[in-house]
Amino acid sequence: MDLYNQRLLKLSVLLSILTMLTACAAGVSDFTQAEPAGFFYGIWHGAISIVSLIIHMFNQNVLVYEIHNVGGWYDFGFLLGVIMIWGGGSHMSCKSSAQKEKDKEWDEICNKVEIKVMHKLKDWSKDEELDETDKDWEEIGEKVEKKLKRKIREWAEKD
């Protein structure tokens, strides 16, 4: 099968699927006040909401949301349909890998900042004469180090 036929086949399958989706879209004359759309139609209409929106731009008879519905249950189904298809767990892996990469970058930055601060503190301590006790300085250094780490983590996590 050559490239042209493959593209033609893919296009015809895509158009067939879109045509089938529009047959069950909201706003068609299948629903009336006497027979409104229910919960399961709400799920379906939420799932195909993007397709319905695109079709609605060219055909005013096809709506994104069925106006003849049972109320809260249809709304709940519609919301579930939208969330399951367009905003559900499928995006979680993308966010977690991006978040892991961001955390890795922040860890590297924190380590670099920590090293620079510790060097500056050591240089500062050498400039000052600490005749009394070096133990006091070590204790202060440890406290400063812990506080810096905590503050840098807090700062990094605010984002």
C-alpha positions as CSV (number, residue, x, y, z in Angstrom):
1,M,0.0,0.0,0.0
2,D,1.5,3.3,-1.0
3,L,1.7,6.5,1.1
4,Y,-1.3,8.1,-0.7
5,N,-3.6,5.2,-0.1
6,Q,-2.5,5.0,3.6
7,R,-3.3,8.7,4.1
8,L,-6.6,8.3,2.3
9,L,-7.5,5.3,4.5
10,K,-6.6,7.2,7.7
11,L,-8.6,10.2,6.6
12,S,-11.7,8.2,5.8
13,V,-11.5,6.4,9.1
14,L,-11.2,9.7,10.9
15,L,-14.2,11.2,9.0
16,S,-16.2,8.1,9.8
17,I,-15.5,8.3,13.5
18,L,-16.4,12.0,13.5
19,T,-19.6,11.3,11.7
20,M,-20.6,8.6,14.2
21,L,-19.7,11.0,17.1
22,T,-21.9,13.7,15.7
23,A,-24.9,11.4,15.4
24,C,-24.9,11.2,19.2
25,A,-24.1,14.8,19.9
26,A,-26.0,17.1,22.2
27,G,-28.7,19.4,20.7
28,V,-30.1,17.0,18.2
29,S,-33.9,16.4,18.2
30,D,-33.6,13.1,20.1
31,F,-34.4,14.7,23.4
32,T,-37.5,16.7,24.4
33,Q,-39.0,18.0,27.6
34,A,-41.0,14.8,27.8
35,E,-37.9,12.6,27.2
36,P,-34.8,14.5,28.5
37,A,-31.2,13.4,28.4
38,G,-30.1,11.6,31.6
39,F,-26.9,10.8,33.4
40,F,-25.4,8.4,30.9
41,Y,-26.0,10.8,28.0
42,G,-24.4,13.5,30.1
43,I,-21.2,11.3,30.4
44,W,-21.3,10.8,26.6
45,H,-21.9,14.4,25.8
46,G,-19.0,15.4,28.2
47,A,-16.7,12.9,26.5
48,I,-17.4,14.3,23.0
49,S,-17.6,17.9,24.1
50,I,-14.6,19.1,22.2
51,V,-15.8,17.4,19.0
52,S,-19.2,18.9,19.5
53,L,-17.7,22.3,20.0
54,I,-15.8,22.2,16.8
55,I,-18.9,21.0,14.9
56,H,-21.0,23.7,16.6
57,M,-18.8,26.3,15.1
58,F,-19.9,25.3,11.6
59,N,-23.4,23.9,12.3
60,Q,-25.6,25.8,14.8
61,N,-28.0,22.8,15.1
62,V,-25.3,20.7,17.0
63,L,-24.8,21.9,20.6
64,V,-22.1,21.1,23.1
65,Y,-24.6,20.7,26.0
66,E,-28.1,19.2,25.8
67,I,-30.7,21.8,26.9
68,H,-33.4,19.1,27.4
69,N,-31.9,17.2,30.3
70,V,-32.9,15.9,33.7
71,G,-30.9,18.5,35.6
72,G,-28.3,17.8,38.2
73,W,-27.7,14.2,37.2
74,Y,-27.1,15.2,33.6
75,D,-24.8,18.0,34.7
76,F,-22.9,15.5,36.9
77,G,-22.6,13.0,34.1
78,F,-21.4,15.8,31.7
79,L,-18.7,16.8,34.2
80,L,-17.6,13.3,34.7
81,G,-17.4,12.8,30.9
82,V,-15.3,15.9,30.5
83,I,-13.0,14.9,33.4
84,M,-12.6,11.3,32.3
85,I,-11.7,12.1,28.7
86,W,-10.0,15.5,28.8
87,G,-8.8,16.1,32.3
88,G,-8.4,12.8,34.1
89,G,-5.4,10.7,35.1
90,S,-4.0,10.6,31.6
91,H,-2.2,13.9,32.3
92,M,-0.9,12.8,35.7
93,S,2.2,11.0,34.3
94,C,3.2,14.1,32.3
95,K,3.0,16.2,35.4
96,S,4.8,13.8,37.6
97,S,7.7,13.5,35.2
98,A,7.9,17.2,34.7
99,Q,7.7,17.7,38.4
100,K,10.5,15.2,39.0
101,E,12.6,17.1,36.5
102,K,11.8,20.4,38.2
103,D,12.6,18.9,41.6
104,K,15.9,17.6,40.3
105,E,16.8,21.1,39.0
106,W,15.9,22.7,42.3
107,D,18.0,20.1,44.2
108,E,21.0,21.0,42.1
109,I,20.4,24.7,42.6
110,C,20.0,24.2,46.3
111,N,23.2,22.3,46.6
112,K,25.1,24.9,44.6
113,V,23.7,27.7,46.8
114,E,24.4,25.8,49.9
115,I,28.0,25.2,49.0
116,K,28.5,28.9,48.1
117,V,26.9,30.1,51.3
118,M,29.0,27.7,53.4
119,H,32.2,28.8,51.7
120,K,31.3,32.4,52.3
121,L,30.5,31.7,56.0
122,K,33.9,29.9,56.4
123,D,35.7,32.8,54.7
124,W,33.9,35.2,57.0
125,S,34.8,33.2,60.0
126,K,38.5,33.2,59.1
127,D,38.4,37.0,58.8
128,E,37.0,37.4,62.3
129,E,39.2,36.4,65.1
130,L,37.4,33.6,67.0
131,D,39.6,33.3,70.0
132,E,36.9,32.2,72.4
133,T,35.9,28.8,71.2
134,D,35.6,27.2,67.8
135,K,32.9,24.9,69.2
136,D,30.5,27.8,69.4
137,W,31.2,28.6,65.8
138,E,30.6,24.9,64.7
139,E,27.3,24.9,66.6
140,I,26.3,28.2,64.9
141,G,27.4,26.9,61.6
142,E,25.3,23.7,61.9
143,K,22.3,25.8,62.9
144,V,22.8,28.2,60.0
145,E,23.2,25.2,57.6
146,K,20.0,23.6,58.8
147,K,18.0,26.8,58.6
148,L,19.4,27.6,55.1
149,K,18.4,24.1,53.8
150,R,14.9,24.5,55.3
151,K,14.4,28.0,53.9
152,I,15.7,27.0,50.4
153,R,13.4,24.0,50.4
154,E,10.4,26.2,51.5
155,W,11.3,28.7,48.8
156,A,11.6,26.0,46.1
157,E,8.3,24.4,47.1
158,K,6.3,27.7,46.9
159,D,6.2,27.3,43.1
